[in-house]
């Protein structure tokens, strides 16, 4: 009987240890902005071990979908991953150019409104840093495809702001992560969703608004991406570096727009290898500690 009890105790200890290593994550839903009939939500993720901390780094994501489709839940698994690494993680909803019946574009919502929401979102994080338990000077923002354009807009589109925003709060992040990011709005599919405001498209095109002193940025892109051609990203890289900005571009042979195609865990946006390289970038710039230190 004693050997049997011994085995049971060992199994229990293994289970408890495994549970302890897999830090549970708490998810909350908060409203970060009310505009017209819209209440826009932020999905917030904390590791339970992080609930006792103040001044954690923040990481926020904007989903892809061409400013028409997509949902914040596409970044939920990614948020859980980073929450376990010591971040308070956010996945943001923003206004999309689609009607209730599924047709698009929306006559009153263009990518301009999406940009306004993205800038409002980062202002909301920074303005509520204390209650969110984050360091307002350690905010990382990332996005996929159109979400990458929104990420860049938080640092670039100084003249595009919601009139109800507190303009004394900066929406500029401290680092940026770009996954198959749109970097130039001079594309037919972007122009189409601008509707009768297409003359304003230059104002929200990252390439045409680049400037010095941008946050450090890492970008991942597939060489076979037909949605955002690599040559456009190369032009963007060249201009960023001419301006003296830190911009690191990592490309992948044979990969298309969805860098994690076939991997549902991260909504096909990327794979674990890309996230591990993202970790290295975040460690380099002081947002994370090395392996096994991030959640201590």
Secondary structure, DSSP 8 states (H G I E B T S, - for coil): -HHHHHHHHHHHHHHHHHHHHS--EEEEEEEEEEETTEEEEEEEEEEGGGGG-SSEEEEEEE--STTTS--GGGGHHHHHHHHHTT-EEEEE----S--TTS-S-BTTB-HHHHHHHHHHHHHHHHHTHHHHTEEEEEEEEEEETHHHHHHHHHHH-TT---TTS-TTS----SEEEEES------SHHHHHTTGGGGGGGGGG-SGGG--SS--EEEEEEETT-SSS-HHHHHHHHHHHHHTT--EEEEEETT--SSTTTT-GGGTTS--HHHHHHHHHHHHHTTSS-STTTTT-
